[in-house]
Amino acid sequence: MIITKKVLNQKVPKGMIPTRLDSALNLYTNVHSKKATGIIVYNTNPDTWNCLYSFYELNHKFTVDNYKFNHENPTFGELIEEYKSVYHKVYEQEEGYTKEIRMDTLSEEFKRTFKLDNVNINDELESVFELKFSKSKNVWTLYYFENYVVNKVDNINDLLNQNLYEQKILPLDSSITNIDGIDIVSNISYLLSIETNIEKLSNSLIEVEK
């Protein structure tokens, strides 16, 4: 479940208290081409997940296994605040992954993956927390999605025509839950339900020359 502002003061059901912390850096590219307008989403692992994701960077992500929260009966808000505290102490201070380094890491991985020349990240979207049962780890996991938007890709046509992953263009509409029968991950749908995110994505629209 996505942890929205409406549920922050609600208690987490005891069977859902997470024992694992996880994260991902997400990058959104909003384009207008002759085919469509919207963010590019990718089916990065069709054999296992078969879902559409934004571009994400996982090689340098923050994870903690076998984590025990300080609160025995926490609210969803308390989960988030404790996650932020651990993230800041361990990931930012001890390991040195400041926001600037995370943004550089994300853009470099984006360029490397799709063989792009120059990419400019110009804004940060609202972050998303999701509490979800991880089938691969067999535990409840609290996920943190840090989201950025790019407003410049020098060789944008190379990105649109890449064939590493199956890709789609998703309109900025949170009501769309799948494209051509492939589900869109819930954190993207929630992200598109926030008006400030829509404004930032719209302001970063990349016009593709015909």
Secondary structure per residue as TSV (DSSP state, phi and psi in degrees):
chain	resnum	aa	ss	phi	psi
A	1	M	-	360.0	141.5
A	2	I	B	-75.7	133.1
A	3	I	-	-88.4	100.7
A	4	T	-	-91.2	169.9
A	5	K	G	-62.6	-26.4
A	6	K	G	-68.7	-24.5
A	7	V	G	-107.2	4.9
A	8	L	T	-57.6	-35.1
A	9	N	T	-91.3	1.3
A	10	Q	S	-84.6	147.0
A	11	K	B	-73.9	142.3
A	12	V	-	-78.3	128.5
A	13	P	-	-54.1	137.6
A	14	K	G	-55.8	-35.2
A	15	G	G	-74.6	-5.3
A	16	M	G	-112.9	3.2
A	17	I	-	-64.8	121.8
A	18	P	-	-73.0	152.3
A	19	T	S	-120.6	12.0
A	20	R	E	-142.8	140.5
A	21	L	E	-113.2	138.3
A	22	D	E	-145.1	165.5
A	23	S	E	-155.4	167.4
A	24	A	E	-155.8	146.1
A	25	L	E	-97.8	122.8
A	26	N	E	-113.3	141.8
A	27	L	E	-125.3	129.4
A	28	Y	E	-111.0	133.4
A	29	T	E	-121.2	114.5
A	30	N	E	-100.0	119.5
A	31	V	E	-126.0	154.1
A	32	H	E	-123.5	111.7
A	33	S	-	-123.8	-179.6
A	34	K	S	-66.9	-18.4
A	35	K	S	-88.8	-42.7
A	36	A	-	-168.6	173.5
A	37	T	E	-127.9	132.6
A	38	G	E	154.7	-172.8
A	39	I	E	-86.3	146.0
A	40	I	E	-81.6	128.2
A	41	V	E	-124.6	152.3
A	42	Y	E	-128.3	143.9
A	43	N	E	-99.7	85.8
A	44	T	S	-77.5	-21.3
A	45	N	-	-145.5	72.5
A	46	P	T	-64.2	-28.3
A	47	D	T	-73.7	-29.0
A	48	T	T	-105.4	-52.8
A	49	W	T	-99.6	-43.7
A	50	N	-	50.3	52.8
A	51	C	E	-133.3	159.5
A	52	L	E	-95.6	127.5
A	53	Y	B	-123.1	159.0
A	54	S	-	-72.2	172.3
A	55	F	E	-67.2	135.9
A	56	Y	E	-134.9	155.3
A	57	E	E	-118.0	119.2
A	58	L	-	-117.7	-7.4
A	59	N	T	-70.7	-22.9
A	60	H	T	-123.1	30.2
A	61	K	-	-79.9	163.9
A	62	F	-	-94.0	124.2
A	63	T	-	-141.1	146.4
A	64	V	B	-139.0	123.4
A	65	D	S	-97.4	157.1
A	66	N	S	54.3	44.8
A	67	Y	-	-88.1	140.2
A	68	K	-	-119.2	118.8
A	69	F	-	-70.9	148.9
A	70	N	S	-66.6	-31.9
A	71	H	-	-87.7	131.3
A	72	E	S	-79.3	-27.4
A	73	N	S	-132.9	67.0
A	74	P	-	-78.3	157.9
A	75	T	B	-86.5	168.0
A	76	F	H	-63.5	-36.6
A	77	G	H	-63.5	-38.5
A	78	E	H	-67.4	-35.2
A	79	L	H	-58.1	-47.2
A	80	I	H	-64.9	-44.6
A	81	E	H	-64.1	-38.2
A	82	E	H	-70.5	-39.0
A	83	Y	H	-57.8	-48.3
A	84	K	H	-59.2	-39.7
A	85	S	H	-64.4	-45.8
A	86	V	H	-67.1	-41.6
A	87	Y	I	-58.3	-45.8
A	88	H	I	-66.2	-44.7
A	89	K	I	-68.9	-49.2
A	90	V	I	-83.4	-51.7
A	91	Y	I	-80.0	-43.0
A	92	E	I	-86.2	-50.1
A	93	Q	I	-80.1	-50.9
A	94	E	I	-77.0	-42.7
A	95	E	S	-93.0	-14.0
A	96	G	-	83.0	14.9
A	97	Y	-	-87.0	77.6
A	98	T	-	-70.1	169.8
A	99	K	H	-59.2	-41.4
A	100	E	H	-61.5	-42.4
A	101	I	H	-68.0	-38.8
A	102	R	H	-63.1	-41.8
A	103	M	H	-64.9	-41.7
A	104	D	H	-63.8	-42.2
A	105	T	H	-61.0	-42.7
A	106	L	H	-64.2	-47.3
A	107	S	H	-67.1	-38.1
A	108	E	H	-65.7	-40.0
A	109	E	H	-67.6	-37.1
A	110	F	H	-62.0	-46.5
A	111	K	H	-64.7	-43.6
A	112	R	H	-64.8	-43.0
A	113	T	H	-62.5	-43.9
A	114	F	H	-107.5	10.5
A	115	K	T	56.1	53.6
A	116	L	-	-101.0	156.5
A	117	D	S	-88.3	-64.4
A	118	N	-	-129.6	130.1
A	119	V	E	-131.6	134.6
A	120	N	E	-121.8	118.8
A	121	I	E	-89.0	123.2
A	122	N	E	-116.3	-7.5
A	123	D	E	-159.1	160.1
A	124	E	E	-114.3	133.2
A	125	L	E	-91.7	167.9
A	126	E	E	-64.1	136.1
A	127	S	E	-74.1	162.1
A	128	V	E	-130.8	134.5
A	129	F	E	-110.8	135.6
A	130	E	E	-134.2	131.4
A	131	L	E	-100.2	120.1
A	132	K	E	-147.3	147.0
A	133	F	E	-81.3	120.1
A	134	S	E	-85.9	111.3
A	135	K	T	-67.9	-34.0
A	136	S	T	-69.7	-32.5
A	137	K	T	-101.6	-13.7
A	138	N	T	63.2	36.4
A	139	V	E	-144.0	160.0
A	140	W	E	-74.8	134.2
A	141	T	E	-126.8	137.9
A	142	L	E	-99.2	113.4
A	143	Y	E	-98.6	141.7
A	144	Y	E	-120.9	121.3
A	145	F	E	-110.1	115.1
A	146	E	E	-98.1	124.5
A	147	N	E	-119.8	131.5
A	148	Y	E	-129.1	160.2
A	149	V	E	-125.9	139.0
A	150	V	E	-102.4	141.5
A	151	N	E	-118.4	1.8
A	152	K	E	-151.0	126.8
A	153	V	E	-134.0	114.2
A	154	D	T	-57.3	-48.7
A	155	N	T	-106.0	65.8
A	156	I	H	-61.3	-32.6
A	157	N	H	-66.8	-31.2
A	158	D	H	-64.9	-38.0
A	159	L	H	-66.6	-45.3
A	160	L	H	-65.3	-28.3
A	161	N	T	-102.7	12.0
A	162	Q	-	-64.4	149.9
A	163	N	-	-124.2	17.2
A	164	L	S	-68.1	-43.7
A	165	Y	S	-126.4	151.0
A	166	E	E	-66.1	134.2
A	167	Q	E	-134.2	155.2
A	168	K	E	-134.1	165.0
A	169	I	E	-111.6	120.0
A	170	L	E	-103.4	117.8
A	171	P	-	-58.4	156.8
A	172	L	S	-77.7	68.4
A	173	D	-	-138.9	110.4
A	174	S	T	-69.0	-13.5
A	175	S	T	-79.5	-13.7
A	176	I	-	-82.3	116.9
A	177	T	-	-108.0	-9.7
A	178	N	E	-157.0	158.3
A	179	I	E	-129.3	123.0
A	180	D	T	52.7	38.2
A	181	G	T	83.2	0.4
A	182	I	E	-102.3	123.8
A	183	D	E	-67.4	147.6
A	184	I	E	-97.7	133.1
A	185	V	-	-61.4	147.2
A	186	S	H	-64.4	-30.3
A	187	N	H	-67.4	-27.6
A	188	I	H	-71.6	-44.6
A	189	S	H	-60.0	-41.1
A	190	Y	H	-67.2	-42.8
A	191	L	H	-57.0	-39.3
A	192	L	T	-77.4	-5.2
A	193	S	T	-88.0	-6.0
A	194	I	-	-98.3	120.9
A	195	E	H	-61.4	-38.8
A	196	T	H	-64.5	-32.8
A	197	N	H	-66.3	-41.8
A	198	I	H	-61.7	-42.0
A	199	E	H	-61.7	-45.3
A	200	K	H	-67.0	-40.3
A	201	L	H	-65.1	-40.3
A	202	S	H	-65.4	-38.9
A	203	N	H	-70.4	-16.8
A	204	S	T	-107.0	18.8
A	205	L	-	-59.9	131.2
A	206	I	E	-101.8	118.1
A	207	E	E	-83.7	125.7
A	208	V	-	-96.5	124.7
A	209	E	-	-67.0	143.8
A	210	K	-	-75.8	360.0
